Amino acid sequence: MKLKIYGSGCAKCSLLTQHTETAAQELGIEYELEKVTDMNQIIDAGVMRTPALAVDEAIVVEGKVPSTNELKKLPA
């Protein structure tokens, strides 16, 4: 599974990264995590609000930091 965190590298982006990694590990998912901080790449991905999370190129979270438990409930 490919996970991408879109954001400037702010505290909320770091927290989303931490929650995402924890959720994936707790679910036993093999994943590759990429952080995208380049504004042009973020815009090209269609992200309007950061932080955002994409799972296999589909944006599943935008403009908020869900808890680890909320992330675990997202469709894979």
C-alpha positions as a printed Julia matrix, in Angstrom:
76×3 Matrix{Float64}:
   0.0    0.0    0.0
   1.31   3.44  -0.9
   0.55   6.25   1.56
   1.24   9.92   0.84
   1.08  12.78   3.29
   0.57  16.16   1.61
   1.52  19.28   3.55
   4.14  21.88   4.33
   5.76  19.89   7.12
   3.89  21.73   9.89
   2.95  20.23  13.25
  -0.4   18.98  11.91
   1.34  17.28   8.99
   3.74  15.57  11.39
   0.85  14.45  13.59
  -1.03  13.04  10.58
   2.13  11.16   9.59
   2.48   9.74  13.09
  -1.2    8.68  13.3
  -1.05   7.14   9.8
   2.05   5.08  10.57
   0.61   3.91  13.88
  -2.69   2.88  12.24
  -0.92   0.98   9.45
   1.34  -0.81  11.92
  -1.56  -1.74  14.21
  -3.45  -3.14  11.22
  -0.37  -5.07  10.09
  -0.36  -3.39   6.68
   2.77  -3.32   4.56
   3.13   0.25   3.39
   5.4    2.77   1.76
   5.09   6.31   3.13
   5.94   9.39   1.11
   5.79  12.99   2.29
   4.96  15.59  -0.35
   5.84  19.16   0.62
   6.18  20.78  -2.8
   3.19  23.11  -3.29
   2.97  22.45  -7.03
   2.79  18.69  -6.44
   0.16  19.21  -3.75
  -1.97  21.32  -6.11
  -1.44  18.86  -8.98
  -2.76  16.08  -6.73
  -5.98  18.05  -6.29
  -5.45  18.77  -2.61
  -7.22  21.96  -1.57
  -6.49  21.85   2.18
  -3.55  20.38   4.03
  -2.68  18.19   5.72
  -4.0   15.47   3.44
  -3.56  11.72   3.15
  -3.73   9.66  -0.02
  -3.98   5.88  -0.06
  -2.84   4.41  -3.37
  -3.23   7.85  -5.01
  -6.82   8.41  -3.74
  -7.24  11.34  -1.32
  -8.98   9.99   1.8
  -8.29  12.78   4.33
  -8.06  16.51   3.65
  -7.73  19.5    5.95
  -7.82  17.63   9.27
  -5.91  15.2   11.47
  -8.02  12.15  12.27
  -7.16   9.97  15.25
  -5.39   6.65  14.77
  -8.69   4.84  15.35
 -10.48   6.95  12.73
  -7.73   6.2   10.22
  -8.01   2.47  10.93
 -11.68   2.61   9.88
 -10.96   4.16   6.47
 -11.5    1.88   3.48
  -8.26   0.44   2.19
